[in-house]
Amino acid sequence: MAKKLSEWSKQVKIEMVKRDWGINDLANAVHMSRPYVSAVVNGRVYSAPAVKAISDELNVCEIAYSTRIIWWKKDYVHGKRLYKR
């Protein structure tokens, strides 16, 4: 089953489509590598500075992403899942 995107990720992708941007365009705009930006946008990696840079560039609210991180932190300790789903 495919991983469900956060609201922040969805908003970032919507803004990219509105601007006719690909992930390379966004990566160039925020001065980060394409694989790293892709990982952040798709929720595989969390980086507060990267989320802020992307949010600022696309005028997207960061709060949608931070609520997902709060959920993640309470389910994991030291990178290990606390319980099975």
Secondary structure as a PSIPRED ss2 file (coil, helix, strand):
# PSIPRED VFORMAT (PSIPRED V4.0)

   1 M C   1.000  0.000  0.000
   2 A C   1.000  0.000  0.000
   3 K C   1.000  0.000  0.000
   4 K C   1.000  0.000  0.000
   5 L C   1.000  0.000  0.000
   6 S C   1.000  0.000  0.000
   7 E H   0.000  1.000  0.000
   8 W H   0.000  1.000  0.000
   9 S H   0.000  1.000  0.000
  10 K H   0.000  1.000  0.000
  11 Q H   0.000  1.000  0.000
  12 V H   0.000  1.000  0.000
  13 K H   0.000  1.000  0.000
  14 I H   0.000  1.000  0.000
  15 E H   0.000  1.000  0.000
  16 M H   0.000  1.000  0.000
  17 V H   0.000  1.000  0.000
  18 K H   0.000  1.000  0.000
  19 R C   1.000  0.000  0.000
  20 D C   1.000  0.000  0.000
  21 W C   1.000  0.000  0.000
  22 G C   1.000  0.000  0.000
  23 I H   0.000  1.000  0.000
  24 N H   0.000  1.000  0.000
  25 D H   0.000  1.000  0.000
  26 L H   0.000  1.000  0.000
  27 A H   0.000  1.000  0.000
  28 N H   0.000  1.000  0.000
  29 A H   0.000  1.000  0.000
  30 V H   0.000  1.000  0.000
  31 H C   1.000  0.000  0.000
  32 M C   1.000  0.000  0.000
  33 S C   1.000  0.000  0.000
  34 R H   0.000  1.000  0.000
  35 P H   0.000  1.000  0.000
  36 Y H   0.000  1.000  0.000
  37 V H   0.000  1.000  0.000
  38 S H   0.000  1.000  0.000
  39 A H   0.000  1.000  0.000
  40 V H   0.000  1.000  0.000
  41 V H   0.000  1.000  0.000
  42 N C   1.000  0.000  0.000
  43 G C   1.000  0.000  0.000
  44 R C   1.000  0.000  0.000
  45 V C   1.000  0.000  0.000
  46 Y C   1.000  0.000  0.000
  47 S C   1.000  0.000  0.000
  48 A H   0.000  1.000  0.000
  49 P H   0.000  1.000  0.000
  50 A H   0.000  1.000  0.000
  51 V H   0.000  1.000  0.000
  52 K H   0.000  1.000  0.000
  53 A H   0.000  1.000  0.000
  54 I H   0.000  1.000  0.000
  55 S H   0.000  1.000  0.000
  56 D H   0.000  1.000  0.000
  57 E H   0.000  1.000  0.000
  58 L H   0.000  1.000  0.000
  59 N C   1.000  0.000  0.000
  60 V C   1.000  0.000  0.000
  61 C C   1.000  0.000  0.000
  62 E C   1.000  0.000  0.000
  63 I H   0.000  1.000  0.000
  64 A H   0.000  1.000  0.000
  65 Y H   0.000  1.000  0.000
  66 S H   0.000  1.000  0.000
  67 T H   0.000  1.000  0.000
  68 R H   0.000  1.000  0.000
  69 I H   0.000  1.000  0.000
  70 I H   0.000  1.000  0.000
  71 W H   0.000  1.000  0.000
  72 W H   0.000  1.000  0.000
  73 K H   0.000  1.000  0.000
  74 K H   0.000  1.000  0.000
  75 D H   0.000  1.000  0.000
  76 Y E   0.000  0.000  1.000
  77 V E   0.000  0.000  1.000
  78 H C   1.000  0.000  0.000
  79 G C   1.000  0.000  0.000
  80 K E   0.000  0.000  1.000
  81 R E   0.000  0.000  1.000
  82 L C   1.000  0.000  0.000
  83 Y C   1.000  0.000  0.000
  84 K C   1.000  0.000  0.000
  85 R C   1.000  0.000  0.000
